[in-house]
Amino acid sequence: MNSIQTTGGLFTEESRRIVVSNICQVFECAEDDIEELVPVQAGLTNVVLSFRLNGGKYVYRHPGLGSEILVERGRETIMQKIVEDAGIDTTLIAMEVDEGWRIGRYIEHWDFDYKNLNDMVRAVMLFRRLHAAPCHVRWNFDVIKKAEGIRDQIEPEKYGHFPDFENVRSRIYKLAELAKQDGIRKCNIHGDARDVNFLINKEEIHLIDWEYGGYGDPGFDIGSYVCGGEHTLAEIDRILFTYFRRKPTDKQKRHFYAYIAITGWFFMHWSMLKLSKGQGVGPLKERWYHFAKNMSIVALPMYGIDVDKEQYDAAMEALVNCKLEDLSFLNHEIGVFEEVK
């Protein structure tokens, strides 16, 4: 088998041998019993595969490039138990904490559609159930500190290539300090609640892959949801209305606007780490930068902080029209390969 480039990294012959061995161990089967072991092009942290065995279909998650930096697997195991008890994700069959692999039930599903109102409402209601879960994990997910931890793993020459990076950083840190004063209650959070982590069909919806889960700000889940798609400002307001089941207060609205910007900042760091290790992340880097840059400009005046009017008008236009900047130059500047032949 030649190496296959997936969205989560390379799937090599060596990886295949490890995957097959683990499947055989869990199901007590022979290698020949495993059928249709193929990559699923979904997710960026891990290599995801599907396979058939004894009439059933399953999903295997294999740790991707740099995941050991980004993920604490022991904590994921605890999160998995909490969300299973809450009925948020009941797909788990087996997982290995130290090695980071996971096997789950394959859920027949359609691709989650951000623009579909039914999909959005069901996803946001799942957030509400997660955020209201009575059993809390004991570790905090501080978004800024997590971003700084990722920064420290990136070679200096491969860090900060986004346009106007220092000004974006200044606004984000100011927003992070201001948002702490809003009094928004912390809760269990997923930490990467994008479309690819929702499995949805007519009967079920699951939120999967709890690698980034922890006790943190609910704005980070709304932020990761928003930043994963091309959402306009009107669509963001509809999401917040759905989440609160009413029009949010001014304090709630500014807080969640701020966290959309902070979330974009966090995932900019995530993308820089992946890029520095030779893995492209596609158009997501444009979305993450777009929300970090423009939402930070729009959110600051909601806290009484003046910003340049010309910059504010440009940010509002970009958010209203979902106008993204072309950042494809980052791939070439950092020397990223996009395909493996």
C-alpha positions as CSV (number, residue, x, y, z in Angstrom):
1,M,0.0,0.0,0.0
2,N,1.3,3.4,-0.9
3,S,1.0,6.2,1.7
4,I,-2.3,8.0,1.5
5,Q,-2.7,11.6,2.4
6,T,-5.8,12.1,4.5
7,T,-7.2,15.3,6.1
8,G,-5.7,14.1,9.4
9,G,-2.2,13.2,8.1
10,L,-0.5,10.3,6.3
11,F,-1.9,6.8,6.4
12,T,1.2,4.6,5.9
13,E,1.8,0.8,5.6
14,E,3.2,0.9,9.1
15,S,0.1,2.7,10.4
16,R,-2.1,0.0,8.7
17,R,-0.3,-2.8,10.4
18,I,-0.9,-1.1,13.8
19,V,-4.5,-0.5,13.1
20,V,-5.2,-4.0,11.9
21,S,-3.4,-5.4,15.0
22,N,-5.5,-3.3,17.3
23,I,-8.8,-4.2,15.6
24,C,-8.0,-7.9,15.8
25,Q,-7.2,-7.5,19.5
26,V,-10.5,-5.8,20.3
27,F,-12.7,-8.0,18.3
28,E,-10.7,-11.2,18.7
29,C,-10.8,-11.7,14.9
30,A,-8.4,-12.6,12.1
31,E,-6.9,-10.0,9.8
32,D,-8.8,-11.6,6.9
33,D,-12.1,-10.8,8.7
34,I,-11.5,-7.1,8.3
35,E,-13.0,-5.7,5.1
36,E,-13.0,-2.3,3.4
37,L,-10.5,-0.6,5.7
38,V,-10.4,2.8,4.1
39,P,-9.6,6.4,5.1
40,V,-12.5,8.8,5.9
41,Q,-11.6,12.3,4.8
42,A,-12.9,14.0,7.9
43,G,-11.1,15.7,10.8
44,L,-7.7,17.2,11.0
45,T,-6.2,16.0,14.2
46,N,-6.3,12.3,13.5
47,V,-6.3,9.8,10.6
48,V,-9.9,8.4,10.5
49,L,-10.7,5.1,8.9
50,S,-13.9,3.0,8.4
51,F,-14.0,-0.8,8.2
52,R,-16.5,-3.7,8.1
53,L,-16.3,-6.7,10.3
54,N,-18.8,-9.6,10.7
55,G,-21.7,-7.6,9.2
56,G,-21.1,-4.5,11.2
57,K,-19.4,-1.2,10.2
58,Y,-17.0,0.7,12.5
59,V,-14.8,3.8,12.7
60,Y,-11.2,3.7,13.8
61,R,-9.3,6.8,14.9
62,H,-5.5,6.8,14.6
63,P,-3.5,9.6,16.1
64,G,-2.4,12.2,13.5
65,L,0.7,14.3,13.1
66,G,1.3,16.5,16.2
67,S,-1.7,15.1,18.1
68,E,0.6,14.2,21.1
69,I,1.2,18.0,21.5
70,L,-2.5,18.9,21.2
71,V,-4.2,16.2,23.1
72,E,-4.2,14.7,26.7
73,R,-5.8,11.3,26.1
74,G,-6.4,10.4,29.7
75,R,-8.7,13.4,30.1
76,E,-10.5,12.4,26.9
77,T,-11.4,9.1,28.5
78,I,-13.0,10.8,31.4
79,M,-14.9,13.2,29.1
80,Q,-16.1,10.3,27.1
81,K,-17.7,8.7,30.1
82,I,-19.5,11.9,31.1
83,V,-20.9,12.5,27.6
84,E,-21.9,8.9,27.2
85,D,-23.9,9.1,30.5
86,A,-25.5,12.3,29.2
87,G,-26.5,10.7,25.9
88,I,-24.4,13.1,23.9
89,D,-22.0,10.5,22.4
90,T,-22.8,6.8,22.7
91,T,-20.7,5.5,19.9
92,L,-17.6,4.3,21.8
93,I,-16.6,0.6,21.6
94,A,-13.0,0.7,22.7
95,M,-10.1,3.2,23.2
96,E,-6.5,3.1,24.3
97,V,-5.4,5.9,26.4
98,D,-1.6,5.8,26.0
99,E,-1.6,5.1,22.3
100,G,-4.6,7.4,21.5
101,W,-6.6,5.1,19.1
102,R,-10.3,4.7,19.3
103,I,-12.9,2.4,17.8
104,G,-16.6,3.5,17.6
105,R,-19.8,2.4,16.0
106,Y,-20.3,3.7,12.5
107,I,-23.4,6.0,12.4
108,E,-25.1,6.3,9.1
109,H,-25.4,10.0,8.7
110,W,-25.6,12.9,6.3
111,D,-22.9,15.6,6.1
112,F,-23.7,18.2,8.8
113,D,-25.0,21.4,7.0
114,Y,-24.4,24.7,8.8
115,K,-26.9,26.3,6.5
116,N,-29.7,23.8,7.4
117,L,-31.8,25.3,10.2
118,N,-32.7,21.9,11.5
119,D,-29.1,20.8,11.8
120,M,-28.2,24.0,13.5
121,V,-30.9,23.8,16.1
122,R,-30.2,20.2,17.0
123,A,-26.5,20.9,17.3
124,V,-27.1,23.9,19.6
125,M,-29.5,22.0,21.7
126,L,-26.8,19.4,22.2
127,F,-24.5,22.2,23.4
128,R,-27.1,23.1,25.9
129,R,-27.3,19.6,27.2
130,L,-23.5,19.3,27.5
131,H,-23.2,22.7,29.2
132,A,-25.9,21.8,31.7
133,A,-24.4,18.4,32.6
134,P,-24.2,18.1,36.4
135,C,-20.9,16.1,36.5
136,H,-17.9,18.4,35.8
137,V,-14.4,17.5,35.0
138,R,-11.6,18.9,37.2
139,W,-9.3,20.5,34.6
140,N,-9.7,23.9,33.1
141,F,-9.6,24.6,29.4
142,D,-8.0,28.1,29.3
143,V,-8.1,29.0,25.6
144,I,-5.4,31.6,25.7
145,K,-3.0,29.4,27.7
146,K,-3.7,26.5,25.4
147,A,-2.8,28.7,22.4
148,E,0.4,29.7,24.1
149,G,1.2,26.1,24.8
150,I,0.8,25.4,21.0
151,R,2.9,28.5,20.2
152,D,5.8,27.1,22.2
153,Q,5.9,24.0,20.1
154,I,6.2,26.0,16.8
155,E,9.6,27.0,15.4
156,P,9.9,30.8,15.7
157,E,10.5,31.2,12.0
158,K,7.2,29.4,11.3
159,Y,5.1,31.4,13.7
160,G,2.9,34.4,13.1
161,H,2.8,34.5,9.3
162,F,-0.8,35.8,9.2
163,P,-1.3,39.4,8.0
164,D,-1.5,42.1,10.7
165,F,-0.7,39.4,13.3
166,E,0.5,41.6,16.1
167,N,-2.6,43.8,16.0
168,V,-4.8,40.8,16.0
169,R,-2.9,39.4,19.0
170,S,-3.3,42.7,20.9
171,R,-7.0,42.8,20.4
172,I,-7.5,39.1,21.4
173,Y,-5.6,39.5,24.6
174,K,-7.6,42.6,25.5
175,L,-10.8,40.8,24.8
176,A,-9.8,37.8,26.9
177,E,-9.2,40.0,29.9
178,L,-12.5,41.8,29.4
179,A,-14.5,38.6,28.9
180,K,-13.3,37.3,32.3
181,Q,-15.3,40.0,33.9
182,D,-18.6,39.0,32.3
183,G,-19.5,36.4,34.9
184,I,-20.4,33.7,32.4
185,R,-20.6,30.3,34.2
186,K,-18.0,27.7,33.1
187,C,-19.1,24.2,32.2
188,N,-18.1,21.1,30.4
189,I,-17.1,21.9,26.9
190,H,-16.2,19.9,23.8
191,G,-13.5,22.3,22.4
192,D,-13.7,21.4,18.7
193,A,-17.4,21.5,18.0
194,R,-17.2,21.8,14.2
195,D,-19.4,20.1,11.5
196,V,-17.1,17.1,11.1
197,N,-17.6,16.1,14.7
198,F,-21.4,15.9,14.5
199,L,-23.0,12.6,13.3
200,I,-26.6,13.4,12.4
201,N,-29.5,11.5,10.9
202,K,-33.3,11.6,11.3
203,E,-33.2,9.7,14.6
204,E,-29.8,10.6,16.2
205,I,-27.3,13.3,16.6
206,H,-23.9,12.6,18.3
207,L,-21.0,15.0,19.1
208,I,-17.8,12.9,18.9
209,D,-14.1,13.1,19.5
210,W,-13.6,14.5,23.0
211,E,-9.8,15.1,22.8
212,Y,-10.0,18.8,23.6
213,G,-12.8,18.5,26.2
214,G,-12.5,20.2,29.6
215,Y,-14.1,22.6,32.0
216,G,-14.2,26.0,30.3
217,D,-16.1,28.8,28.8
218,P,-19.3,27.9,26.8
219,G,-18.3,30.6,24.3
220,F,-15.5,28.3,23.1
221,D,-18.0,25.7,21.9
222,I,-20.2,28.3,20.2
223,G,-17.0,29.8,18.8
224,S,-15.6,26.6,17.4
225,Y,-19.0,25.9,15.8
226,V,-19.2,29.4,14.2
227,C,-15.5,29.4,13.1
228,G,-15.9,26.1,11.4
229,G,-18.2,27.5,8.7
230,E,-18.8,30.6,6.6
231,H,-21.3,32.2,9.0
232,T,-22.6,35.7,8.5
233,L,-23.3,38.1,11.4
234,A,-27.0,37.4,11.0
235,E,-26.5,33.7,11.2
236,I,-24.3,34.1,14.4
237,D,-27.1,36.1,16.0
238,R,-29.6,33.3,15.1
239,I,-27.3,30.7,16.7
240,L,-27.1,32.8,19.9
241,F,-30.9,33.2,19.9
242,T,-31.2,29.4,19.6
243,Y,-28.7,28.8,22.4
244,F,-30.3,31.1,24.9
245,R,-33.8,30.4,23.6
246,R,-34.3,34.2,23.6
247,K,-32.5,37.3,22.6
248,P,-29.2,37.3,24.6
249,T,-28.5,40.2,26.9
250,D,-25.9,42.8,25.9
251,K,-23.4,41.2,28.2
252,Q,-24.0,37.7,26.9
253,K,-23.8,38.8,23.3
254,R,-20.5,40.7,23.7
255,H,-19.1,37.7,25.6
256,F,-19.9,35.2,22.9
257,Y,-18.8,37.6,20.2
258,A,-15.5,37.9,22.0
259,Y,-15.1,34.2,22.3
260,I,-15.7,33.7,18.6
261,A,-12.7,35.9,18.0
262,I,-10.7,34.1,20.8
263,T,-11.6,30.8,19.2
264,G,-10.4,31.9,15.8
265,W,-7.1,32.9,17.5
266,F,-6.7,29.5,19.2
267,F,-7.3,27.6,15.9
268,M,-4.9,29.9,14.1
269,H,-2.3,28.5,16.4
270,W,-3.5,25.0,15.7
271,S,-3.2,25.6,12.0
272,M,0.3,27.1,12.4
273,L,1.4,24.0,14.2
274,K,0.0,21.7,11.5
275,L,1.6,23.9,8.8
276,S,4.9,23.9,10.6
277,K,4.9,20.1,10.5
278,G,4.1,19.9,6.8
279,Q,0.3,19.3,6.9
280,G,-2.0,21.6,5.1
281,V,-5.3,22.5,6.7
282,G,-7.1,23.9,3.6
283,P,-9.6,26.8,3.8
284,L,-10.1,26.5,7.5
285,K,-7.1,28.8,8.2
286,E,-8.9,31.5,6.2
287,R,-12.0,31.1,8.3
288,W,-10.2,31.0,11.7
289,Y,-8.2,34.1,10.8
290,H,-11.3,35.9,9.4
291,F,-13.2,35.5,12.7
292,A,-10.1,36.3,14.9
293,K,-9.4,39.5,13.0
294,N,-12.9,40.8,12.3
295,M,-14.8,39.7,15.3
296,S,-12.2,41.1,17.6
297,I,-12.6,44.5,16.0
298,V,-16.4,44.3,16.3
299,A,-16.5,43.0,19.8
300,L,-14.2,45.5,21.5
301,P,-16.6,48.5,21.1
302,M,-19.2,46.3,22.9
303,Y,-17.0,46.6,25.9
304,G,-16.6,50.4,25.5
305,I,-13.2,50.1,23.8
306,D,-12.7,52.5,20.8
307,V,-11.4,51.1,17.5
308,D,-10.6,52.7,14.2
309,K,-13.8,53.5,12.4
310,E,-12.4,52.5,9.0
311,Q,-11.3,49.1,10.4
312,Y,-14.6,48.6,12.1
313,D,-16.6,49.3,8.9
314,A,-14.3,46.9,7.0
315,A,-14.8,44.2,9.7
316,M,-18.5,44.6,9.7
317,E,-18.6,44.3,5.9
318,A,-16.5,41.2,6.0
319,L,-18.8,39.6,8.6
320,V,-22.0,40.6,7.0
321,N,-20.9,39.3,3.6
322,C,-18.7,36.5,4.9
323,K,-15.8,37.9,2.9
324,L,-12.6,35.8,3.6
325,E,-9.0,36.7,2.8
326,D,-6.9,34.5,0.6
327,L,-4.2,33.0,2.8
328,S,-3.0,30.3,0.3
329,F,0.4,32.0,0.4
330,L,0.9,30.5,3.9
331,N,1.3,27.0,2.4
332,H,4.2,28.1,0.2
333,E,5.8,30.4,2.8
334,I,6.0,27.7,5.4
335,G,6.7,24.9,2.9
336,V,3.7,22.7,3.3
337,F,3.0,19.8,1.1
338,E,-0.7,19.3,0.2
339,E,-0.4,15.9,-1.6
340,V,1.6,12.8,-1.4
341,K,2.1,10.9,-4.6
